[in-house]
Amino acid sequence: MNTTFRSAVLLTLPVLIFVVVLFVLPVAMLLLSSFGLPDQNGDVVPSFAAYDGIWNARTGKVFLTSLAISLSVALLTTVIGLQFALIINKMRPTAASLLTVVLFLPLATSEIVIGYGWLIILGRNGVVNLALQGLGLISAPLSLLYSPAAVVVGLTGLLLPFSALPILTSLSSIDSNLYLAGQSLGASRLRMAFEITFPLVRGAMLSGAAVVYALAMSAFAIPSVLGGQRVQTAPLNIYINYINLFDHASGSAVACMLLILVMIPILLFARGKNLLTGRV
Amino acid sequence: MVVSRALSVPPEPTREKSAAVWLTRLGGRLWKIVFICAAIGLMVGPLLVVIIASTSTTRFSVFPPVGFTLKWYVVAMQQEEVRAAALYSLWVAIFSSIASTALALLLALGLEAIDRARFVVRRLHSFFASGSRIVLMLPLMFPLIVMAVALLDFFSQMGWYGSYTLLIAHTLYALPFALTLVEIGLAGASDELRRSALSLGASPWQTIWHVVLPAARVGIGAALGLTFIMSFGEFTLALFLHEPESVTLPIHIYNSLFANPLTPDITAVSGAITIMTVIGMAIVLLAARRMMDGGER
């Protein structure tokens, strides 16, 4: 073993130990604890009792709500993100880079502040209700908050960059000669969109959608602020089990099921990709 | 003859555009502008609304605002809880950003050295390099809520209490992001620079200290800035791991939503967080841009 390698191991090992002890180990313990419950003597015996406790219509509804919200957010962000990226890609470089900066803003701002902003916008005296009343479309203010739709709107805005940025990256890396070749062979613009652009951005669209789905499934702040008590998603259910009911067994079982549901699409579609740029 | 020529020569584009073509062009451009504005509104609209509504003189924050005042920022700063929460948030953000950037720097240097030793220890290299990369990038894709619950269980089983539990959690959460930026920064220290330092008799550690780190300082600065912002506004981990008596600013906002929603002092707190984030992000993006330009030159 040469010295370079030895010093490399010396540099990386402390950090790896830090991550393994404080991240991998706790997660493994959480997974294990959901499959075992302490008996009268305090010894942990393997059982599926925690899962029996959550195998009911109420928890099923929680997961269905989470899935419906996350899948609609993934679909919406992909459609809007594709259109957004297509428009930006055709713009002059200065305008395009200015808009790309805007894409980075929601990535860094606090989720709770974004939720707070939506509370002001969508509230009973919010600007949406005022505008609708001003136009004479409605007579009394609508209650827009505390509904699945409000959660979908909030999450779509928050997660749009995760879909738009990878699509933009793959769009801008398309060789423009392909379009010249298509043109000289007499292809229409529609045909070029379907046979050149779409196959080349399909990977970015899929991995972006997988990341958005995963982040929407595990989002906590926006659903709890905009959904209130009426829209119970899986993360909210975990919080209630842990903090309000002190039912750690059910909480960890729900957390494990959420983890499985989140990781499957990520491993299928977003493997090895850089989250922000879409590069492999 | 005439037919073949008509097929081979494309028709001349007409100089005068018909009204229909002109209208579709205008419609297309209008649609693009409306779409871009709507998408941007969806993303940063809530942030703008928070900042603008915080200047309203009314007793509940409204948008569009009534009048203009900055007194709510003063009112918020005069509250004991807000000051305590701000200090706690700052404390966690400063130390977790330093910790995660330092760890990321160690890692990036180590991974780079492994890469350079790859011809000597090939099999060990691929195992170590790919293994460590998977472990390091795990917290990036991992659901924060599951991480929060796992850490909460772990810390209580170990009997670890206190504000440093949140510090550890935020360090883990920010580590992959710090690593990405530090690695881009280190790529700016070119191999020629390093080799000339080594050939002039500098030791490997001297080379790192005097050549590599100064060249990577923009990347290190960007990593510090980004991880600071991320920790300062982070909500989920803080909600599960905070101590009852000490809360961060995002938790203070969350708690107030149940008691008395949309009071102007809380809007001012949200506005202050937003302004801080925007300034911090601008600095980080400028640094990142400088690194990208430097890398291409």
Interface residues (C-beta under 8 A of the other chain):
Chain A: M1 N2 T4 F5 S7 A8 V9 L10 L11 T12 L13 P14 V15 L16 F18 V19 V20 L22 F23 V24 L25 P26 V27 M29 L30 S33 I80 Q83 F84 I87 I88 L99 V101 V102 L103 F104 L105 P106 A108 T109 S110 E111 I112 V113 I114 G115 Y116 G117 W118 L119 I120 I121 G123 N125 G126 V127 V153 G154 T156 G157 L158 L160 P161 V211 A214 M217 S218 F220 A221 V225 P235 I238 Y239 Y242 I243 H248 G251 S252 A255 L258 L259 V262 M263 I266 A270 N274 L275 L276
Chain B: K32 F35 I36 A39 I40 L42 M43 V44 G45 P46 L47 L48 V49 V50 A53 F60 S61 V62 F63 P64 L103 L106 L107 L109 G110 L111 E112 A113 I114 R116 A117 V120 V121 L124 H125 F128 S132 V135 L136 L138 P139 L140 M141 F142 P143 L144 I145 V146 M147 V149 A150 L151 L152 D153 F154 Q157 I168 L172 L175 T180 P204 L226 I229 M230 F232 G233 E234 F235 T236 L239 F240 P250 I253 Y254 L257 P261 L262 I266 T267 S270 I273 T274 T277 V278 G280 M281 V284 L285
